[in-house]
Amino acid sequence: MALHLSAGASASAAVTPQKYLFGPFIDFFMLGGSALLILPVLYFLPLRYEATVTLTMFLLSHLINQPHFGHSYQIFYRNFARKVRGEGYGRNLQIRYILAGIVVPLAMVAFFAYGALTGNARLLGNATNAMGFFVGWHYVKQGYGMLMVDAVLKRKFFSDRDKKVLLFNGYAVWLFAWLQTNVMITQRQFWGLDYYTFAVPPWLITLAMSIAAASSAATAVMFINRWRKHGGALPYNGVVAYVVSLYAWILFVTLNPLWLLVVPAMHSLQYLAVVWRYQTNVERDRADAAEKPQLKVFSILGPQYRLRVLAFILVGAILGALGFWLVPMALIDLVPYDKAVLGSSLFLFIAWIFINVHHYFLDNVMWRRGNPEVSKYLFR
């Protein structure tokens, strides 16, 4: 989730905003605190348990990670025709919806179709580099967005100057981390297709590291000054979300291979905390939200809106399974292509990269300042 919210503008949309999305501990755990609890344990895990934990983390990551992608499609394409027509949306936001919802996916389909039809494995492999670029950028913007959300909930707003410091630091840390993965030309694989990193000049790595270190120091000073100025008050859950997103999930994630497995799930928990609160508020706004479900078997869930939120979650899980596994695996069996050149998992390769990259563009539109749905439902 790449939240571009203005704390002041968003706060004005809520008459009596809550202090938490769900509660103090749940917010802490879902917004980033899980990293502080789980990553140290995984780092010191004895080698004899690594195989079991690896499988467990792999399964849990997909159970949590894939639905969060599904939810982005559910929200983005809901009433999409109205968004394209600009009904209730500003001109700038209307254009962004058209670009992210129509132009970007068509461009990606054309790219993958051309690469597959021409058997250009090297061209397709470049998409893996692009995915790494956009995923890191997405993590940074989501961590920043979570800090802004918590600041609104706690009524502890950041000034425009402080926001610039936070954003600059986020981009500096992300860029340094991404450049580090391209220190030298190496051949790697993703779903059976080879791709290549490129050699970044050492002086550029040093420069990026210096900028990231300086901006991190400036951010720490900014947090300390705010803490002193406001009597020890900070939106702590948001601060944790911001810090772990940048440092635990991007800069230092390669310190332990198990971290690479679990971090996507932690990132998804951040997203789910906001999306589930958002969707709950959407459903509670419906006229029959407080009524009991018509079928008695569902009455245990309570009011009608809870059943609809559960349905939303289940649909997201189904979409995730279809997009990441079922559809691409069916296409591998049904569509003939040169497996000797493009590998035996071409459509898994395409699906995983397509969804990850498109997700960045979807979120970059949905959670922007000025989106009337976000202003109406996120902070209620």
N, C-alpha and C positions, 0 to 999 in steps of 0.2 A: 504494500500500500504506500503510495507516494502522496502523502497528504500535504496540500498547499494551503492550509487554513490560516486565516488571519485571526489571531486570538481575540482581538477586540470585536471584529465583525461577527465571528461565530458566537461569541458570548451574548451579543445583543439579540441573537435569534432565539435565545432560551430565556424564558421568564424566570424559572427557578431551576437552574441546572443542578444535576446531581454531582456529588463529589467524586464518585467512582463509576466506572462502567458497570461493574458487578459487585465489588466489595474490595476492601483493602488488600487482603491476601490474594484473592483471585486476580486482581489487577496486577499486583506485584509479580505473581508467577507467570501470567500470560504475556505481560508486556515486556518481559525480559529477565525477571528474577530467576526463572528456571535455569538460566545459564549459570548463575552464581551457585546454584545448588547441584546441578548435574555435571557440568563440565569438569570441575575438580575431581569428582568421583571417577569419571571416565579416564582422566589423565593418569591417575594412580592405580587403575584397575590392574590386578595381576594378569599376566599373560595367559594363564590357563582358562580365564573366563572370557577372553576377547572374542572367540568364535561365537559363543552363545549370545553375548551382548550385541555383537555386530548384526546378527540375524534379527534379534529383537528390535534393535534401533532402526534397522532397515524397514521392517514391517510397520513400526509405529510412525516412522517418518512419512511413509506413503499414506497411512490411514489419516494423518493430520494434514499432510502437505497437499495432496491431490484435491481434497474438497475445497481448500481455500482458493485454488484456481477456478474450480467450478463456480464458487460463489461470485467471483469477479464477473463471469459471463452472465450469471443470473441477474445481477444488479445492472450491469452496463447495458444489456440488450432489453431490459424491461422497458416497455413503452418506447422502443427505439425509434419508431416512425415519428412520434411526437418530438423526440429530441432532434431528429434530422430536420424536421420542419421548423424547429426553433420555437415551438410553442411553450412559452414560459422560461425559455433559456436565452441568454444574451447571444449576440452574433458570434463573439469569439468562442464561446463554449459550444455553440452549434457546429462551428467549423471543426473544432477539436473532436467532437463526437463523430463527425463524418470521416475525418482522417483516420482516427484510431479504430473506428468500427467497420469501415469499408475499405479505405485506401490501403492502410497498412497490411491487413490480412491478404488482400488481393495481390499486393506486391510480394509478400512472402510466398504465397502459393506459386506465383510466376517464377520466382527465384528457384524454389525447390523443384518445380516441374522442369525447368530448363536444365538444371544440374542433373536431374535423374535421367531425363530423356537423352541427354548428350553423354551420359556416363562420366561426367566431370567430377570425380571424387574429390579432387583438390579444391574446387570451387565450393562444393557442399561442406567440406571440412572447415572452410572459413566461417561458416555459420556458428560453429562451436566457439570460436574466439569472440564473435559478436554476442553470443549468449552470456559468456563470462563477463563481458563488458557491461551489458545491461543489467544483469542480475546484481552485480556489486553496486551499481548506481541505484538500483531499486532498493536494496537493503538500507543504504544510507538515507534515502529520502523517506523511507518508512520509519526508520528510527527517529529522524527529526520530526516526522508527523506525529508519532506517538508522544513525544515530548510536548508538542503544541496541544494535543488533545488533553493531556493530563493538566497542562497549565490552565486551559479553559475550565476544566472540571474543578480545579482547586482555586480558581480566580487569582492565579499568580502569573500574570501575563509577562511576556518578554517584550522588551523594546525592539524597535526595528533594527537598531544597532546590534543588539544581542543576537537577533535572528541571523543577521549577516555573518556574525562570528561563528555561530553554530553551523550554518550552511557551508561556509568556506572551509571550516575544519573537516566537515563530513566529506566534501569533495576531495580535499587534499589527502586525507587518509585513504579514501577509496582509490584514488589515482595511484598513490604509492604502492598500495597492495596489488593493484592490477599490473603495474609495471614490473613488480617483483616476480610475477608468474611468467614474464617474458624476458628474463635475464639472458637467456641464450636460446638458440634455435633447437628445439627438441620435437620429436615426433611422439604424439600421443594418440589415444583412441577414444572415441565416444560411440557406443553402440555399433562397434565394428568398423567405423570409418576413421581413417587417419586424418589428423589435423596437425598443424605445426604452429608452435609459438615463434616469436621473432626476437632477435637479439636487440635489446635496448642498450644504448651506450651507457657505460658506467657513470659518466658525469651526470646523465639525466636521472639515474636512480638516486645518486647522492643529492641532487637538487630536490627531487621529490621528497626524499626522506627528511631533508632539512625543513622544507616547507610544512610537511605534516607534523613534525616535532614542534615547530614554532607555533603553528595554529592550535595544536593540542594544548600547549602551555597557555596560550591566550584564552582558550576556552575554559581551562581549569581556573584561571584567574577570574574570569567573568563569573563563573559559578560561585566562587568564594566571595567575591564582592557582593553578589546578590544575596548570598546566605547571610552575610554580615548586615547588609542594609535592611533586610526584612526579618531580622531577629531569628535567624536559623530556619526560616521557612523557605522551602523549595518544593516544586512538584516532583517528589522523590521517585515515584514510579516512572515518570516520564524521563527523568535523568538517567535512571538505570536502563531504560529502553534505549535511549540514545547512546550511552556508553557501550553497552554490550553489542549493539548493532555494529558500531564502528570497529571496536577493538577485538572483542571475543569472536564475532561472526565473520569479520572481513580480514583484519590485519593479522591476527594470530591464529586463525582457524586451522592452518596447516601444521600446527605444532603436534597435533595428535590425529591420526586417521579416523578415530571414532568420532571426533568432533565434526568432521566433514559429513558424517552420516546423520547426526542429530541436529545440527544447526538449521537445516531447512525446516525441520518440524518446529523448532523454537521460533523461527521467523514467521511461520504460518500461524502459530499461536497468537502472536501479536495481531496479525490480520484478523483472525477469528474473533478475538475479544471485541474489536471495533465493529466488525460486520454483524456479529450476532446481536450486539446491543442495538445497532442501527436497524436491523431487520425486526427485532422485537418491538422497537418504537413504531416502525411502519405498520406492523400488524395490530398493535394496540390502538392505532389511530382509526381503524376501520369501525364502522357503526356497530357491527355485531361482535366486536372483540371480546366483550365480557360475557357473552352467552355461552352456555354449555354446548359441547359437541352434540350433534344429532344422534350419533351412534353411541350407545351407552358404554361400549367397550373402550372408548377414548375418554370417557368422563374422568378417569383417574388422572389425566393430565391437567384437569382444571379448565379454565376459560378457553374459548375457541382460539384465541390468538396464540396460545402455546402450541396447539396442534399444528397451526400453520407455520410457526417457526420450526418445529420439528420436521415438517414436510420440506421446508426450505433447506434444512441441513441434509436431509436424505437425498434430495435432488442434487445438491452440490456433490455429495459423495458418489452418486451414480455418474454424473457428468465427468468427474475426475477419473473414475475407473474406465469409462468409455474413451475419453480423450488420451489417456496415458497408455492404456493397455489393450482394451478390447477391439477398438476400431483399427489401430495400427497393426495389431496382430492378424486381424482378418484380412487387411489389405496386403500383408506380406504373402498370405496364401492365395489371394484372389488375383492380384495384379502381377503379371510377369515383368521381370526386369533382370538385368545382368548382375546376378549375385556374386559372380567372380570378381567384379570390379567394385560394386557398391556394397558388398557384404550381405549377410543374411537377415539384417535387422533394419533395413533402410527406413521403413515407415515408423518404426519406434524412434529412430534418430530424428526424423522430420517432426514427428508429433511432439517430442519432448522439447526440442528447440523452438518450434512454433509457439507452443503454449507459454513457455518461459519468457520469450521475447515479447509476444503480444500482450501478456499480462502487464508488463511494464507500461506499455502504451495505454492500456485500458485504465489502469489505476491513475496514471498521470492526468487523465481527464475526469474520472468520477469524483475524486476527492479534492478537486480544486476549489479555491476560494470563489464564491459567487455561484456555486452549484446550489440551486434552491432546495434540492432534496437533502443534501448534507446539512445545510443550515436548519432545515425543518426537523430532521429526525435524529441526528447524531447526538445532540446534547440535551435531549428532553429527559 
